[in-house]
Amino acid sequence: MKTGHGDQQAYFCPVLYTLTLFKDESRHTVELGYSGGRLLERLIQAPGQVIDRETLVAYAWSDRVVGPGSLNQQVYTLRKMLGDEKNLQIIQTVPRRGYRFNPAFIIEKTPEQPLQQPATPALEQVPVMAAPVRSGLRRKAMAVSATLAVITGYFFASPSTELYASLQKTGNSSVVYVEQQQPKVNELISKTRALSERMINLSEEPVELAIVGSANGYYQVHCSHNTGTNNTLILHANEIQSVSDTRLLSCVQ
């Protein structure tokens, strides 16, 4: 997306709640936090459309009750990061209605944009050790796991982003662990393996899981089924061991 910082542009990653600002060779990534990331995600889901305050609050603070000041402060923070705190042209206020994201600031990715080529073997060949997931691996990733294709679809908005993943098979089900740094993949597996096993055991049908590493203490678990159903579960690190079967079933069913 375009920003208000001159010719500086930005890539938004809704999975990790990060915004990468770049100009020429200079890049800077900032963490938006859970609420900030969810708020920006909801706004850019429908560029040009007015989204009422109640909808935005429910989406960005799904598990908490907050006052109207929280939304105002978060919008101001996003505007400041995007260089929009003075002109108010990127995130526009619609009085007595809500906010909208100005579609003029969305940069559409064209098919002509070059894709990076894979530098390591395909994911099937690395069941434990992590391998980089780059744009050139997208088609291969789709063949390995439909869920991973959903995950990588978010990141490929930024062609320079390098991810690391490990594919693990359990019977007819599979789990893909995704992180931005290679050393963190094994740590992610260690922390969430028991969780993934619980979810596979709860599912009556084969399921494909993708667990995306912690961002500001939160993990995202994506569940994909042969029927085409896709669900997402967001868990805080403190919930990994204690999350109820009911919440897990909401993802795997």
Secondary structure, 3 states (H helix, E strand, C coil): CECCCCCCEEEEECCCCEEEEEECCEEEEEECHHHHHHHHHHHHHCCCCCEEHHHHHHHHCCCCCCCHHHHHHHHHHHHHHCCCCCCCCCEEEECCCEEEECHHHCCCCCCCCCCCCCCCCCHHHCCCCCEEECHHHHHHHHHHCHHHHHHHHHHCCCCCCCEEEEEEEECCEEEEEEECCHHHHHHHHHHHHHHHHHHHHHCCCCEEEEEEEEECCEEEEEEEECCCCEEEEEEEHHHCCCCCHHHHHHHHC
